[in-house]
C-alpha cells in the first residue's frame, strides 16, 4: 500500500473506462474481460520493467538515474544503430499521443454533456487550448514536482473514491441512462 503511492501516477488511464464503457458495443461481461486483459498486460509489462531495472542496476544507481529504462536501452547494441533509445522514444511518443487524444476526447465529451451539446467537436479546440496553456505554466523543476505531487494525491480521489461513490449512487438511485440517439 505504501509503495502504490509512488507508482499510482503511472497507472493513470484505466479511469477512461468510466467514459468509454457505455459507448462500446457488446455484452458487459465481454467488455469487462477485455478491460481486465488490458490491465493485466499493462501490470505485467510494468512488473517486467521494474524487475529488469532492479536486477541490472543497484539501489544506489537507481537513486541517481531519473529514467533507468532509457539507461538500460542505451546499453543494448544494435548492429546498424548505435543506440536503441532512438527507436524507443518515437514509439513511446506514439503511445503518449494516443493517451492524450483519449483524454481530449473524454474532456470534450464531458464538456459537451455539461452544456447539453449534441456534438463534442465544438469543445475540442477549447480543451486543447486550455491544456496547452496549462502546460506552459510550470517553468522550474520544483513546479513540475509540485504538479506531480498534486496529481498523485488527487489520484486517490479520482481513481478510487470517485468511482466507488458513483457506484454507490447508482445503486441508491437505480437509474440507468440509455444510449443517446
Secondary structure, 3 states (H helix, E strand, C coil): CCCHHHHHHHHCCHHHHHHHHHHCCCCHHHHHHHHHHHHHHHHHHHHHHHHHHHHHCCHHHHHHCCCHHHHHHHCCCCCCCCCCHHHHHHHHHHHHHHHHHHHHHHHHHHHHHHCCCCCCHHHHHHHHHHHHHHHCCCCCHHHHHHHHHHHHHHHHHHHHHHHHHHHHHHHHHCCCCCCCC
